[in-house]
Amino acid sequence: MVNLTVFNVIKFLSMLSILAITWRFWGSGLTATILLILPYLVVYLLANKNTYSTSLKTICRALAGFFVSILALGLLFGISPDPQAGIGVVFGVCLQYGVIFISEAIIGMAMYEKSR
């Protein structure tokens, strides 16, 4: 029986994105590949039962996970092999880091207000 909870779907999408990005950009070098797959690793590590305990955490982290996975499709199929493609790749990765940071900041501010 498959347990399709939100964090299991996010884990699956992030693992699929890690494999696809690694397959596509492996020729760019080890450092570039690590920088490209790091947002998916962060999303994968945040996708567990304890971090999805409240509805606010679930909504914010699920939206961030889905958005990062959609940006992975943009990195895989939207980048053409020309010299300016590096700018698009870096912009896409920065967007992914921004989405993760903003969702965690929203969660942090909400949890800080509750703890006061």
DAPEZI-V460343 format. One record per helix or strand of 2 or more residues. SS is the DSSP state (a for helix, b for strand). FROM is the first residue (numbers start at 0). TO is the last residue. Records with the same first field share a line. If there is no record, write none. Layout:
BEGIN
SS=FROM-TO / FROM-TO
END
This chain:
BEGIN
a=5-27 / 29-45 / 54-76 / 84-114
END
